[in-house]
Amino acid sequence: MRRVFTFCAASSLLVLGLAACGSDTEEDPPTTAEATTEQSGDDDSPSEETTEADSDDADAEIADDEGSETPSEDDSPSDDPSEGQNDDSDEPSDSQDGDDSSGSTTGGSTSIDTLWIDETWTIEDVDEDLCEMGGKTRSPYAQDDDMFVCGPTAAGALACDMAEGETVAMCITSAVDHTAIRFDSPTAADGDMDQGDGDLIPLFVQLDDGSENGIQCSTISHDHDKHWHDKLSWYRCDDGSELLTDELIEETFDRGDDGTSWTAQRSVDKGKPETVPVMDAVFAGND
């Protein structure tokens, strides 16, 4: 049976200390918006006032009048620009709504796919019945409810299946590398299967990091590394980053309220994780 549930405890003092450090880093990333000012009206108003001057002797008075008349001139154009600005403000609000909907794509619909062993995979034959060493349990990595796991953890069987009436089991060991094992198992053919519990776990996922192909993250057998705020990681990504969870592997993914929009907490170089949308989650299964 291949179910990994690891608990990692940290002292409350250490968590509070690290959380305080984390809060400092949260304040740094936000960028400060630059304030914009509209002074073009002030530049135009003096030139208009000087054209209305009747004599050179009244320059000082005209300069004073400009200070008082400029607002009146600003008032007249302010009507038109204000209306234009209101129209413009409506348009950004629409675009912001569009950003929000595309932002929901940031946590948007996640594709659920399946794969299974075929002739292109590398298959290793095992001479013993692995299921004699452990009970037959429904595979948490499979969409098909008749796929199972059995045997020692070291065997690395993530999802096994056998044709009806046969005793040969085929098991995925790495969905990313397309490797599998095959063994004869009268035990699995005749034994009842424990259905288990908990959410199903993808063999690997494809994250949307803004790049063309995204980032692929797949399951690992053991987690011996140190992570941000003593979290755990059961998924490693092909760029060296990792997906974090508080405790259980099935808690790695936030599947949204309706289960269709997945996100994960991705940490780069053991740093503070960022929420990243999951584009694709791949399970074992026959199409």
VENJOWO-V446755 format. One record per pair of residues at least 4 apart in sequence whose ideal C-beta (glycine too) atoms are under 7 Angstrom apart, sorted by sequence separation. I is the first residue (numbers start at 1). J is the second residue. D is the distance in whole Angstrom. If there is no record, write none. Layout:
i->I j->J d->D
i->I j->J d->D
//
This chain:
i->10 j->14 d->5
i->12 j->16 d->6
i->13 j->17 d->6
i->14 j->18 d->6
i->15 j->19 d->6
i->16 j->20 d->7
i->17 j->21 d->7
i->18 j->22 d->6
i->19 j->23 d->7
i->21 j->25 d->7
i->22 j->26 d->7
i->23 j->27 d->7
i->24 j->28 d->7
i->39 j->43 d->6
i->40 j->44 d->6
i->41 j->45 d->6
i->44 j->48 d->6
i->45 j->49 d->6
i->46 j->50 d->6
i->47 j->51 d->7
i->48 j->52 d->7
i->54 j->58 d->6
i->58 j->62 d->5
i->59 j->63 d->6
i->60 j->64 d->7
i->61 j->65 d->6
i->62 j->66 d->6
i->64 j->68 d->7
i->65 j->69 d->5
i->66 j->70 d->6
i->69 j->73 d->6
i->70 j->74 d->6
i->71 j->75 d->6
i->74 j->78 d->5
i->77 j->81 d->6
i->78 j->82 d->5
i->79 j->83 d->7
i->80 j->84 d->6
i->81 j->85 d->6
i->82 j->86 d->6
i->83 j->87 d->7
i->84 j->88 d->6
i->85 j->89 d->6
i->86 j->90 d->7
i->87 j->91 d->7
i->88 j->92 d->7
i->89 j->93 d->7
i->90 j->94 d->7
i->91 j->95 d->6
i->92 j->96 d->6
i->93 j->97 d->7
i->94 j->98 d->7
i->95 j->99 d->6
i->96 j->100 d->6
i->97 j->101 d->7
i->98 j->102 d->6
i->99 j->103 d->6
i->100 j->104 d->7
i->104 j->108 d->5
i->117 j->121 d->5
i->126 j->130 d->6
i->151 j->155 d->4
i->162 j->166 d->5
i->185 j->189 d->6
i->186 j->190 d->6
i->187 j->191 d->5
i->227 j->231 d->5
i->237 j->241 d->5
i->245 j->249 d->7
i->247 j->251 d->6
i->255 j->259 d->5
i->256 j->260 d->6
i->267 j->271 d->6
i->10 j->15 d->5
i->53 j->58 d->6
i->131 j->136 d->6
i->142 j->147 d->4
i->162 j->167 d->7
i->174 j->179 d->4
i->209 j->214 d->6
i->227 j->232 d->7
i->237 j->242 d->6
i->246 j->251 d->6
i->256 j->261 d->4
i->53 j->59 d->7
i->117 j->123 d->7
i->151 j->157 d->6
i->162 j->168 d->6
i->173 j->179 d->5
i->208 j->214 d->5
i->209 j->215 d->5
i->227 j->233 d->6
i->236 j->242 d->6
i->245 j->251 d->5
i->256 j->262 d->7
i->267 j->273 d->4
i->138 j->145 d->6
i->150 j->157 d->7
i->162 j->169 d->5
i->173 j->180 d->6
i->207 j->214 d->5
i->235 j->242 d->7
i->245 j->252 d->4
i->255 j->262 d->5
i->266 j->273 d->6
i->139 j->147 d->5
i->149 j->157 d->6
i->162 j->170 d->7
i->172 j->180 d->5
i->173 j->181 d->6
i->206 j->214 d->5
i->207 j->215 d->4
i->225 j->233 d->7
i->235 j->243 d->4
i->254 j->262 d->7
i->265 j->273 d->4
i->266 j->274 d->6
i->53 j->62 d->5
i->139 j->148 d->5
i->149 j->158 d->7
i->160 j->169 d->5
i->161 j->170 d->6
i->171 j->180 d->6
i->223 j->232 d->6
i->233 j->242 d->4
i->243 j->252 d->5
i->253 j->262 d->5
i->254 j->263 d->5
i->138 j->148 d->6
i->139 j->149 d->5
i->149 j->159 d->7
i->150 j->160 d->7
i->160 j->170 d->7
i->170 j->180 d->6
i->171 j->181 d->5
i->206 j->216 d->6
i->207 j->217 d->6
i->223 j->233 d->5
i->233 j->243 d->6
i->265 j->275 d->6
i->266 j->276 d->4
i->137 j->148 d->6
i->149 j->160 d->6
i->160 j->171 d->4
i->223 j->234 d->6
i->233 j->244 d->5
i->234 j->245 d->7
i->253 j->264 d->5
i->50 j->62 d->7
i->136 j->148 d->5
i->137 j->149 d->6
i->147 j->159 d->5
i->148 j->160 d->5
i->159 j->171 d->7
i->170 j->182 d->5
i->204 j->216 d->6
i->205 j->217 d->5
i->252 j->264 d->6
i->263 j->275 d->5
i->264 j->276 d->6
i->49 j->62 d->6
i->137 j->150 d->7
i->147 j->160 d->6
i->159 j->172 d->5
i->204 j->217 d->6
i->231 j->244 d->4
i->232 j->245 d->5
i->263 j->276 d->6
i->136 j->150 d->5
i->147 j->161 d->5
i->157 j->171 d->4
i->158 j->172 d->5
i->168 j->182 d->6
i->169 j->183 d->6
i->204 j->218 d->4
i->220 j->234 d->6
i->231 j->245 d->6
i->263 j->277 d->5
i->264 j->278 d->6
i->135 j->150 d->7
i->158 j->173 d->7
i->203 j->218 d->7
i->204 j->219 d->7
i->219 j->234 d->6
i->231 j->246 d->6
i->232 j->247 d->6
i->234 j->249 d->4
i->263 j->278 d->6
i->49 j->65 d->7
i->134 j->150 d->5
i->157 j->173 d->6
i->168 j->184 d->6
i->169 j->185 d->5
i->203 j->219 d->6
i->219 j->235 d->6
i->220 j->236 d->5
i->228 j->244 d->7
i->262 j->278 d->4
i->49 j->66 d->4
i->134 j->151 d->5
i->141 j->158 d->5
i->142 j->159 d->4
i->156 j->173 d->4
i->167 j->184 d->5
i->218 j->235 d->7
i->227 j->244 d->6
i->235 j->252 d->6
i->133 j->151 d->5
i->134 j->152 d->6
i->141 j->159 d->5
i->167 j->185 d->6
i->217 j->235 d->4
i->218 j->236 d->7
i->234 j->252 d->6
i->131 j->150 d->4
i->133 j->152 d->5
i->139 j->158 d->7
i->167 j->186 d->5
i->169 j->188 d->5
i->217 j->236 d->6
i->262 j->281 d->6
i->46 j->66 d->5
i->49 j->69 d->6
i->130 j->150 d->6
i->131 j->151 d->6
i->139 j->159 d->4
i->217 j->237 d->4
i->45 j->66 d->6
i->130 j->151 d->3
i->139 j->160 d->7
i->216 j->237 d->7
i->243 j->264 d->5
i->244 j->265 d->5
i->167 j->189 d->4
i->215 j->237 d->5
i->216 j->238 d->5
i->243 j->265 d->6
i->215 j->238 d->6
i->243 j->266 d->6
i->244 j->267 d->5
i->157 j->181 d->6
i->215 j->239 d->6
i->45 j->70 d->4
i->48 j->73 d->7
i->130 j->155 d->5
i->241 j->266 d->5
i->242 j->267 d->5
i->253 j->278 d->6
i->162 j->188 d->6
i->217 j->243 d->6
i->241 j->267 d->6
i->130 j->157 d->7
i->162 j->189 d->6
i->241 j->268 d->5
i->42 j->70 d->7
i->45 j->73 d->5
i->175 j->203 d->4
i->176 j->204 d->6
i->114 j->143 d->5
i->175 j->204 d->6
i->244 j->273 d->5
i->41 j->74 d->5
i->41 j->77 d->6
i->150 j->188 d->6
i->228 j->267 d->5
i->148 j->188 d->7
i->227 j->267 d->7
i->176 j->218 d->5
i->228 j->270 d->6
i->175 j->218 d->7
i->227 j->270 d->6
i->228 j->271 d->6
i->226 j->270 d->7
i->228 j->272 d->6
i->148 j->193 d->5
i->158 j->203 d->6
i->228 j->273 d->6
i->201 j->249 d->6
i->201 j->250 d->6
i->199 j->250 d->4
i->136 j->188 d->5
i->198 j->250 d->5
i->117 j->170 d->5
i->130 j->183 d->6
i->129 j->183 d->6
i->131 j->185 d->5
i->117 j->172 d->6
i->126 j->181 d->5
i->128 j->183 d->7
i->129 j->184 d->6
i->130 j->185 d->7
i->132 j->187 d->5
i->136 j->191 d->5
i->138 j->193 d->6
i->122 j->178 d->6
i->126 j->182 d->7
i->129 j->185 d->5
i->131 j->187 d->4
i->137 j->193 d->7
i->138 j->194 d->7
i->140 j->196 d->7
i->121 j->178 d->4
i->122 j->179 d->5
i->123 j->180 d->5
i->124 j->181 d->5
i->125 j->182 d->5
i->126 j->183 d->4
i->129 j->186 d->7
i->131 j->188 d->4
i->136 j->193 d->5
i->137 j->194 d->5
i->138 j->195 d->5
i->207 j->264 d->7
i->120 j->178 d->7
i->121 j->179 d->7
i->129 j->187 d->5
i->136 j->194 d->7
i->138 j->196 d->5
i->140 j->198 d->7
i->121 j->180 d->5
i->123 j->182 d->5
i->135 j->194 d->6
i->137 j->196 d->5
i->207 j->266 d->7
i->115 j->175 d->6
i->131 j->191 d->7
i->140 j->200 d->6
i->141 j->201 d->6
i->140 j->201 d->5
i->141 j->203 d->5
i->117 j->180 d->5
i->156 j->221 d->7
i->214 j->279 d->6
i->209 j->276 d->6
i->153 j->221 d->7
i->208 j->276 d->7
i->207 j->276 d->5
i->208 j->277 d->5
i->207 j->278 d->6
i->208 j->279 d->5
i->207 j->279 d->7
i->205 j->278 d->5
i->206 j->279 d->5
i->206 j->280 d->4
i->205 j->280 d->6
i->205 j->281 d->5
i->204 j->282 d->5
i->202 j->281 d->4
i->203 j->282 d->5
i->202 j->282 d->6
i->203 j->283 d->6
i->202 j->283 d->6
i->203 j->284 d->6
i->200 j->283 d->6
i->175 j->282 d->7
i->172 j->284 d->6
i->159 j->284 d->4
i->158 j->284 d->7
i->1 j->134 d->5
i->1 j->135 d->6
i->1 j->137 d->5
i->3 j->140 d->7
i->147 j->284 d->6
i->143 j->283 d->5
i->142 j->283 d->6
i->144 j->285 d->5
i->141 j->283 d->6
i->142 j->284 d->4
i->143 j->285 d->4
i->144 j->286 d->6
i->141 j->284 d->5
i->142 j->285 d->6
i->139 j->284 d->6
i->2 j->149 d->5
i->1 j->149 d->6
i->1 j->150 d->7
i->107 j->256 d->7
i->110 j->260 d->6
i->2 j->153 d->6
i->109 j->260 d->5
i->110 j->261 d->6
i->109 j->261 d->6
i->110 j->262 d->4
i->108 j->261 d->6
i->107 j->261 d->5
i->2 j->157 d->6
i->2 j->158 d->6
i->107 j->263 d->5
i->113 j->280 d->6
i->115 j->282 d->6
i->110 j->278 d->5
i->111 j->279 d->7
i->114 j->282 d->7
i->116 j->284 d->6
i->108 j->277 d->6
i->110 j->279 d->7
i->111 j->280 d->5
i->112 j->281 d->6
i->113 j->282 d->5
i->114 j->283 d->5
i->115 j->284 d->7
i->116 j->285 d->6
i->107 j->277 d->5
i->110 j->280 d->7
i->114 j->284 d->7
i->116 j->286 d->5
i->106 j->277 d->5
i->110 j->281 d->6
i->114 j->285 d->3
i->114 j->287 d->6
i->22 j->229 d->7
i->19 j->229 d->7
i->18 j->229 d->5
i->15 j->229 d->7
i->6 j->223 d->6
i->10 j->230 d->4
i->8 j->230 d->6
i->8 j->232 d->6
i->6 j->232 d->6
i->4 j->234 d->7
i->7 j->247 d->6
i->5 j->248 d->6
i->4 j->249 d->6
i->25 j->272 d->6
i->22 j->272 d->6
//
